[in-house]
Amino acid sequence: MAGDNKSKSGSTANAATNPKKRKQRYRPNNKPVKKKGSYPLRPGVQGFFITCDGGREHQASQEAINVIDSFFEELVLGKDSGGKIANVPSRPLNKKIKFSYSDSSGSDDDDDDKDEEEEEEDQEHEEKKEKEDSAIHKENDVSNENARSETSDSNKNGDTCPENGSEGEPNEKKEVDKSHETKADEAEEPEPKKQCIETTVSKCVIPAKVEEKSVDKLIEAELLELGDKSKRRFNKLDSGCNGLVFVQMRKLDGDPGPKEIVQHIMTSAAATRKHMSRFILRVLPIELACYASEEEISRAIVPLVQKYFPVETENPQKFAVLYGARANTGIDRMKIINAVAKSVPAPHKVDLNNPDKSIVVEIVKTVCLIGVVEKFKELAKYNLRQLTSSKP
């Protein structure tokens, strides 16, 4: 009994001294372990607010990044996708294929007829080739005969020269000198030709090597940029809500903003009715992100209002406020709408039925996302699935 008690006490002591190992929160150099996955949504970012099917957030984010990147390149390069998409046939070009081992007699007869036609065509083609070859041989024979006649005439002229007596000697000397000069010229001619060929080859080879190196360097640089998330133009952020995706955009000077990209996507989708994505429902541009409070929203929206609703303007705009909230029940809806509406100056008026521009206010947990869109109702409330559906 005493031995059993000692063993139990020893096991409890070992359990106390060696507890179960937990996941390592810090590295040996006292640096925190990097979190796997996307970064959470936070204030101070701009990008695209995307709704999708529940449980398909990862697939929708990848599709959204591809679609947004393609339309961004079209805007930057000045391409128009409408003309290209209109030329694509609506139905696939399927062709009927008949195999030789089919049981139907009609197909066998058709195959036999086709084989006979092919054999006749082959025979005609061979006859044409033979005629062409014979014509070429005749031309070669004629050219050879002409060359021989010219050489014989020159030989005859050379034989008649010595019959002239004493005057033939200087003529022979002149002909000998001319023959030496022609031989010297013929000997000197191939050398510059070889030099020209070498120079052309060397000139062609050197830039090819330079281009290969430059392409390799460009590929390596692009791979490094793709590997580094901080240098990507479009990046996924974790919204923390089901059926919601946020794609961050790092805008550079001269690049089109989220509003221009989304407007281009919606207009092209409405014009072509081409299906772009499987999981994306709605895409909204976001140009401001701040903390979800009345004071913070009224302060952060000032530059956006000055950009789209200037005080001194000849054409006052009619606007509406589109409010939405997710995972947040502590904010009064009307307070936020009134704060946004009061920030717009006097020449512009509120019109909920036919607004020229709509101010989007989306609250996700403790973050408020703000953007401006045009033709919201005309473009099916920026719903890609409705715009690209076959039914009107």
Salt bridges, closest charged atoms under 4 A:
ASP53 OD2 - ARG385 NH2 3.23
GLU74 OE1 - HIS264 NE2 3.11
ASP110 OD2 - LYS98 NZ 3.86
GLU287 OE1 - LYS307 NZ 3.77
GLU296 OE2 - ARG299 NH2 2.25
ASP351 OD2 - LYS318 NZ 3.70
GLU362 OE1 - ARG326 NH1 3.04
GLU374 OE2 - LYS259 NZ 3.24
